[in-house]
Amino acid sequence: MAISLLLSNFASDMAKANTEEQFKGVMLECRTLFEKKLHDYGASWRILRPSSLTDQLYIKAKRIRSLEIKKESFVGEGIRPEFIALINYGIVGLIQLEKGFVDVTDMTPEEAMALYDKHANEALALMLKKNHDYDEAWRSMRVSSYTDFILTKIERIKEIEDLHGATIVSEGVDANYMDIINYAVFGAIKLKESE
């Protein structure tokens, strides 16, 4: 009995270590794309007001759900790039919450990348804490559930925005962005594993 418990604990520890490495790999992929887009467009996203950013997240998540249901893409791009976009827009959302929106781009690429790294590290830290408590439950979930949970988080953000932040018991917009990022990372990991 003790040996089977030891093996079970070892397997759980190995999965958690693998989750951290996979998470970091997806975040590196996202960071690389973000940096390239920052080169091409600058920090043009700085002008996005909260409602516009929420709508951008919504159309990305809605496209994933549509592709999951229809099983066909006329544009030719699959689901995984949309999860990557959700991660990057989630981090943009956290930056915008911290800095506020502006009328003219006001951030150097170096400043943008420093803020990106800060919030990406916060997302990793949160995932590690939750993954400890939930014990790798995300691995048994369907990718479509991540999509639905992301859409639910977006709906919650819309409600919080409509209430002008005057909530009674709910988490704030930042917590919802973090959950969107983490669910999207899990989706990206699982889709890569199934390739």
N, C-alpha and C positions, 0 to 999 in steps of 0.2 A: 504493500500500500504506500509506503513512504517513497519508494522508487518511482511509482507512477505519479505521485504528487510532485516530486522533484522534476521529472520529465515534463510534466504539464507546466510547471513554473518556468522551466528553461525555455520551452516552446513559446510561452507567452512573452518572456523577456526578449527572445530573438525576434518575434514579430514586431514588438515595440521598437526595437533598434532598427529594424528594416523600415518601419513606418517613418521614423525620423529621417532616415537617409532618402527614402522615396519623396517625402515631403520637401526636403531641401533640394532634391533634384528638380522637382516641378517648379519650385520657387526660383531656382537659378534659370530655368528655361523662361519663366515669366519675366524675370529681371532683365535678361538679355534682350528679349523682345521690347520691353519697356524702354530700355536704353537706346535701342536702335530707332524707335519711334520718336523718342525725345530728341535725337539727333536730327531727324527729318522734319519734325513739326514743332520743336520746342515744347515748352510746357503750356501749349494752347488750351489744355483742359482746365487751366486755372480760371477761365471765365465761366465754367459750368456752375450754375446755381444748383442747390441741392435737389430741386425737383427734376431738373434736366438730367442730372447724374442718376437719379433713381429711375427715370424713364429709360436711360441707356442700359442700365442693369436689367430692367424689365424686358427690353427687346432681345437682349442676348439670351436670357433664361427662357423666354417664350419661344425663341427659335429652337433651342435645345429640345424643349417639350414637343414642339411641332415635329421635329425630325425623329424624335423617339416614337411618336405615334404614327407618322406617315411612312417611316422607314426609307425615305428617299429624299435626296437633296437636289433641287434643280440648279442651284448655284454651284454645286460641286464641292463645297466645303463641309466638313463633317462636324461632329459635336465637340470633339476635343478642343479645337481652336476657340470655341465659344466659352468653354470652361476657363481656358487661359485668359480670355478677355475679361471674364467675370472676376478673376483674381486681380488682374491689373486695375480694373475699374473700382473694385472694392478697396484697393490700396489708395487709389486716387480719392475715393470718398473719405477715407480716414485723414488724408492730407488736407482735403478741403474743410473737413470739420475742424481740424486744428488751426488752419490758416485763414479760413473764410474764402469766399470767391472774390474775384477782382474783375475790373473792366478791361485791363490790359495785362498781358503776360508779364509777370514780375519776378520770375524765378529762374536762376541759372540752372543748367543741367546738373551741375555739381550739387546744388542745394536740393534739387528734385530727387536725385539719386540718394542723397543722405536721408531724406525723409522717407523715401521708398524703403530703404534698408531698415530704418527704425520700425516702421509698421509691419514689414515682412517678418522681422524678428519677434515682434509682439504676437503676430498670428501663429508663428511656430511655438512660442512659449505657451500660448493658450491651448493649442492643439495637444501639446505634450501633457498638460494638466488634465484636459478632458479625456484624452486617450487613456491615461492612467486610470481615471475613475470609471470609464465606460469599457475598459478592457478590450480594445480592438473591435468593438461592436460594428464599426463602420465597414469592416471587411465582409460582414455577412449581409450588408444592405445592398439593394439594387441601385444601379446608377440613376434610374428614374426617380427613386426616392430622394436622392440628392437634389435633383432638379425641382421636385415638388417642394422640398424644404427651402430651397433658395427662393422660389417664387413666393412662398409664405413669408419669408423674411422681407422680401421686397414689398409685399402688401403691408406688412407691419411698419416698414419705413414710411410708406405713403401715408398711413394713418397718423403716425407721429408727426410727420410734416404738416398734415392738415390740421392737427391739434396745436401746431406751433410749439411742439415740444412739451406741452402741458399734460404729461401723462400722470397716472396715479401710481401704478405698480410696475409698469413694464421697464425692461432694459432700454437703454437709449439707442440711438441710431448707430453709434459706434459698435455696440455689441452685435447688432444685426449685420453690419459690414464684416465684422470678424467671422461670424458664422458663415456668411456667404463665401468668404475667401476659403475657409476650411472645408466646407462641403465641395466647393469647386475643385480644390486640390485633390480631395478624395476621388472625385469623378475623373479627373485627369489621370490619376494613378491607376485606377481600375481600367480605364479605357486603354491605357498603354499596356497594361498586363494582358489584356485580351487581344492585342494586335498579333 
